[in-house]
Amino acid sequence: MPPKYTPLKDHDTPIKVLFSGYLITVGIGYMFALIQILLTHGMADGKFGLSVDDIVYSYYGNRSGTVLEQKLDGSMSDKAPDQERFDIIQWVRDGADSDAYKDNGIEQIVQARCVMCHNKEASGIPNFNDYKQLKALTAQDEGATLGSLTRGSHIHMFGISFIFMFVGIIFSFSETTEVKYKCIAVGMPYVFLVTDIVSWWLTKFFPMFAWLVIFAGMGMGVSFMFMWATSILEMWLYKPVYVDGIGVHYQRIKSELAEAGYEEKFNKLMSIIGRLLIELKDIVLVMLEKMQTMTSKK
């Protein structure tokens, strides 16, 4: 039965340009989002690169110190010279007294180094012209606040779901992916998106769920890259990839297996892979239990 839609390769060139322009734009946006994560969450432990500790510090908090200390030693470490950061940290450890804030020159450092970003015009971050907001950061670092989690959750839910909706619509016109796998690819981002948001809240109270944040983020990334690459390749490189290239070899091997009577073996192989994935889930659960034990000992 012929498809009830026009495949991507058969769309008019203006439609291909429209679809490609959107995919390239959101692809660049996705890349910058990853960079932003590396420069914010990825610096939570003071080291470049995203780790489980970064996720724990971002949502649960580093409860061995204050918020201001952790930021000055982490993602904000390059915003002021070492001596000025030391002076601020020392002021915090001495009790963050309001008189010492003025007398010890901390106010001048804050005005020179911080208020260019932390001001009343900036949304979502504290205003350091307001001493009370700065003082609040001298308390123990307990990670993301419930307010910031609520704000971030609804922004991500609305914004990212729209991105995946349009990417999914474009990908739905592809013809090289079987319908059942196409449905999985289109639905996976929403499952991982909800999992990602839920894992933020879980990590806020139970740091062992930091692994789930990373897993959900990777799942969204894989889904996005698969749909993005398939759509671009089918629109512009269908013949060299799917007719003369690697795509046709996969279909040929699968067809030969079926014709030679090995379809049962092929299905068995898929079953084995399924069982391996179940075992992998059990391994992840064991790792989470060990992490919880380590956290409780601390």
C-alpha positions as CSV (number, residue, x, y, z in Angstrom):
1,M,0.0,0.0,0.0
2,P,1.5,3.4,-1.0
3,P,2.1,5.9,1.9
4,K,-0.7,8.3,2.6
5,Y,1.7,11.2,2.7
6,T,4.4,12.8,0.5
7,P,7.8,11.5,1.5
8,L,10.5,14.0,2.4
9,K,12.5,13.4,-0.7
10,D,9.5,14.1,-2.9
11,H,8.5,17.4,-1.3
12,D,8.9,20.6,-3.3
13,T,12.2,22.4,-2.8
14,P,10.7,25.4,-0.9
15,I,9.2,23.0,1.6
16,K,12.5,21.2,2.0
17,V,14.2,24.6,2.5
18,L,11.6,25.5,5.1
19,F,12.0,22.2,7.0
20,S,15.8,22.3,6.7
21,G,15.9,25.9,8.0
22,Y,13.9,24.9,11.0
23,L,16.0,21.8,11.7
24,I,19.3,23.6,11.3
25,T,18.1,26.5,13.6
26,V,16.9,24.2,16.4
27,G,20.0,22.0,15.9
28,I,22.3,25.1,16.6
29,G,20.0,26.0,19.5
30,Y,20.4,22.5,20.9
31,M,24.2,22.8,20.6
32,F,24.2,26.1,22.5
33,A,21.9,24.6,25.1
34,L,24.5,21.8,25.7
35,I,27.3,24.4,26.0
36,Q,25.2,26.4,28.4
37,I,24.7,23.2,30.6
38,L,28.5,22.6,30.5
39,L,29.2,26.2,31.6
40,T,26.5,26.2,34.4
41,H,25.7,22.8,35.8
42,G,28.9,21.4,34.4
43,M,30.9,23.8,36.6
44,A,29.0,23.2,39.8
45,D,31.8,21.2,41.3
46,G,34.5,23.7,40.1
47,K,35.6,21.3,37.3
48,F,34.7,21.5,33.6
49,G,32.6,18.7,32.3
50,L,29.2,17.3,33.5
51,S,29.4,14.7,36.2
52,V,27.0,13.2,38.8
53,D,28.4,15.5,41.4
54,D,27.5,18.5,39.2
55,I,23.9,17.3,39.1
56,V,23.8,16.7,42.8
57,Y,25.2,20.1,43.6
58,S,22.8,21.9,41.2
59,Y,19.6,20.3,42.5
60,Y,20.3,18.8,46.0
61,G,23.1,21.3,46.8
62,N,26.6,21.0,48.3
63,R,25.7,21.0,51.9
64,S,29.2,21.3,53.1
65,G,29.2,25.0,52.4
66,T,27.1,28.1,51.5
67,V,25.6,28.9,48.2
68,L,27.9,31.9,47.7
69,E,31.0,29.9,48.4
70,Q,30.0,27.1,46.0
71,K,29.3,29.5,43.2
72,L,32.6,31.4,43.8
73,D,34.5,28.2,43.7
74,G,32.5,26.8,40.8
75,S,30.7,28.4,37.9
76,M,31.5,32.0,39.0
77,S,35.2,31.3,39.7
78,D,36.3,33.3,36.6
79,K,34.3,36.4,37.5
80,A,36.7,37.9,40.0
81,P,40.4,37.6,40.9
82,D,41.4,35.0,43.5
83,Q,42.0,37.6,46.3
84,E,38.6,39.2,45.8
85,R,36.9,35.8,45.9
86,F,38.8,34.9,49.0
87,D,37.7,38.2,50.7
88,I,34.1,37.5,49.9
89,I,34.3,33.9,51.1
90,Q,36.1,35.0,54.3
91,W,33.3,37.5,54.9
92,V,30.7,34.8,54.5
93,R,32.5,32.4,56.9
94,D,32.9,35.2,59.5
95,G,29.1,35.5,59.6
96,A,28.3,37.8,56.7
97,D,27.8,40.8,59.0
98,S,26.2,43.9,57.4
99,D,28.7,46.3,58.9
100,A,31.7,44.2,57.7
101,Y,30.1,44.2,54.2
102,K,30.7,47.9,53.9
103,D,33.8,48.3,56.1
104,N,35.8,45.4,54.6
105,G,35.3,46.4,51.0
106,I,33.0,43.6,50.1
107,E,30.3,45.9,48.8
108,Q,32.8,47.5,46.4
109,I,33.8,44.1,45.1
110,V,30.2,43.1,44.6
111,Q,29.4,46.3,42.8
112,A,32.4,46.0,40.5
113,R,32.2,42.3,39.7
114,C,28.7,41.1,40.2
115,V,25.9,43.7,39.7
116,M,26.6,43.9,36.0
117,C,24.6,40.7,35.8
118,H,22.9,40.5,39.2
119,N,20.7,43.5,39.1
120,K,16.9,44.2,39.2
121,E,16.7,44.1,35.3
122,A,17.9,40.5,35.3
123,S,15.2,37.8,35.7
124,G,15.7,34.5,37.4
125,I,18.8,35.5,39.3
126,P,19.3,37.4,42.6
127,N,19.6,41.2,42.6
128,F,22.8,42.0,44.5
129,N,21.9,45.7,44.8
130,D,19.4,44.3,47.4
131,Y,21.5,43.3,50.4
132,K,18.8,40.9,51.6
133,Q,19.0,38.9,48.4
134,L,22.8,38.6,48.7
135,K,22.5,37.8,52.4
136,A,20.2,34.9,51.6
137,L,23.0,33.3,49.6
138,T,25.2,33.1,52.6
139,A,23.1,30.3,54.0
140,Q,23.9,26.6,53.5
141,D,23.8,25.5,49.8
142,E,20.6,23.5,49.4
143,G,20.6,23.5,45.6
144,A,17.8,24.6,43.5
145,T,14.9,26.3,45.2
146,L,11.3,25.0,44.8
147,G,10.5,28.3,43.1
148,S,13.3,27.9,40.5
149,L,12.3,24.2,39.9
150,T,8.7,25.2,39.3
151,R,9.7,27.9,36.9
152,G,12.2,25.8,35.1
153,S,9.8,22.8,34.9
154,H,7.0,24.7,33.2
155,I,9.3,26.5,30.8
156,H,10.9,23.3,29.7
157,M,7.7,21.4,29.5
158,F,6.1,24.0,27.2
159,G,9.2,25.0,25.2
160,I,10.9,21.7,24.5
161,S,7.6,19.9,23.8
162,F,7.0,22.4,21.0
163,I,10.5,21.8,19.6
164,F,10.0,18.1,19.5
165,M,6.5,18.4,18.1
166,F,7.7,20.2,15.0
167,V,10.8,18.0,14.6
168,G,8.5,15.0,15.0
169,I,6.1,16.3,12.3
170,I,8.9,16.7,9.8
171,F,10.3,13.3,10.7
172,S,6.9,11.7,10.2
173,F,7.3,12.3,6.5
174,S,10.3,10.0,6.4
175,E,10.0,6.7,4.7
176,T,13.1,4.8,5.6
177,T,12.0,4.0,9.1
178,E,9.3,1.4,9.8
179,V,6.1,2.7,11.3
180,K,6.6,1.1,14.7
181,Y,10.1,2.5,15.1
182,K,8.9,5.8,13.8
183,C,6.3,5.9,16.5
184,I,8.9,5.0,19.1
185,A,11.3,7.8,17.9
186,V,8.5,10.4,17.9
187,G,7.2,9.4,21.4
188,M,10.5,8.9,23.1
189,P,11.4,12.6,23.5
190,Y,8.2,13.2,25.5
191,V,8.8,10.3,27.8
192,F,12.4,11.4,28.4
193,L,11.3,15.1,28.8
194,V,8.8,14.1,31.6
195,T,11.4,11.8,33.1
196,D,14.0,14.6,33.1
197,I,11.7,17.1,34.8
198,V,10.6,14.5,37.4
199,S,14.2,13.6,38.1
200,W,15.0,17.2,38.9
201,W,12.5,17.1,41.7
202,L,13.6,13.7,42.9
203,T,17.3,14.8,43.0
204,K,16.3,17.8,45.0
205,F,15.3,15.5,47.9
206,F,17.2,12.3,47.0
207,P,20.6,12.8,45.4
208,M,20.8,9.2,44.2
209,F,18.5,10.2,41.3
210,A,21.2,12.4,39.8
211,W,21.9,9.4,37.5
212,L,18.3,9.7,36.2
213,V,18.8,13.3,35.1
214,I,21.8,12.3,33.0
215,F,20.0,9.3,31.5
216,A,16.9,11.3,30.6
217,G,19.0,14.1,29.0
218,M,20.9,11.5,26.9
219,G,17.6,9.9,25.8
220,M,16.3,13.2,24.6
221,G,19.6,13.9,22.8
222,V,19.6,10.6,21.0
223,S,15.9,11.0,19.9
224,F,16.6,14.5,18.6
225,M,19.7,13.5,16.7
226,F,18.1,10.4,15.1
227,M,15.0,12.3,13.9
228,W,17.2,15.3,12.8
229,A,19.7,13.3,10.9
230,T,17.1,11.1,9.2
231,S,15.0,14.0,8.1
232,I,18.0,16.0,6.6
233,L,19.4,12.9,4.9
234,E,16.1,11.9,3.3
235,M,15.5,15.4,2.0
236,W,18.9,16.1,0.4
237,L,20.9,12.9,0.3
238,Y,18.4,10.1,-0.2
239,K,20.0,8.4,-3.2
240,P,23.7,8.4,-2.0
241,V,22.7,7.3,1.5
242,Y,19.6,5.1,1.2
243,V,20.0,3.8,-2.4
244,D,23.7,3.5,-2.9
245,G,24.9,3.8,0.7
246,I,24.8,2.1,4.1
247,G,21.0,2.3,4.4
248,V,20.3,-0.1,1.6
249,H,22.8,-2.7,3.0
250,Y,20.8,-2.9,6.3
251,Q,17.6,-3.5,4.4
252,R,19.3,-6.1,2.1
253,I,20.8,-8.1,5.1
254,K,17.4,-8.1,6.8
255,S,15.7,-9.3,3.6
256,E,18.3,-12.0,3.0
257,L,17.9,-13.3,6.6
258,A,14.1,-13.6,6.1
259,E,14.4,-15.2,2.6
260,A,16.9,-17.8,3.9
261,G,14.6,-18.9,6.7
262,Y,16.5,-17.0,9.4
263,E,13.7,-14.7,10.4
264,E,13.2,-16.6,13.6
265,K,16.9,-16.2,14.4
266,F,16.6,-12.5,13.7
267,N,13.6,-12.2,16.0
268,K,15.5,-14.2,18.6
269,L,18.4,-11.8,18.4
270,M,16.0,-8.9,19.1
271,S,14.6,-10.9,22.1
272,I,18.2,-11.3,23.4
273,I,18.8,-7.6,23.1
274,G,15.6,-7.0,24.9
275,R,16.7,-9.2,27.8
276,L,20.0,-7.5,27.9
277,L,18.3,-4.1,28.3
278,I,16.3,-5.5,31.2
279,E,19.5,-6.8,32.8
280,L,21.0,-3.3,32.2
281,K,18.1,-1.8,34.1
282,D,18.8,-4.1,37.1
283,I,22.5,-3.1,37.0
284,V,21.5,0.6,37.1
285,L,19.2,-0.1,40.1
286,V,22.1,-1.8,41.9
287,M,24.3,1.3,41.2
288,L,21.6,3.6,42.5
289,E,21.4,1.6,45.7
290,K,25.1,1.7,46.2
291,M,25.1,5.4,45.6
292,Q,22.3,5.9,48.2
293,T,24.4,3.8,50.7
294,M,27.5,6.0,50.0
295,T,25.4,9.2,50.4
296,S,23.9,8.0,53.7
297,K,27.4,7.2,55.1
298,K,28.5,10.8,54.3
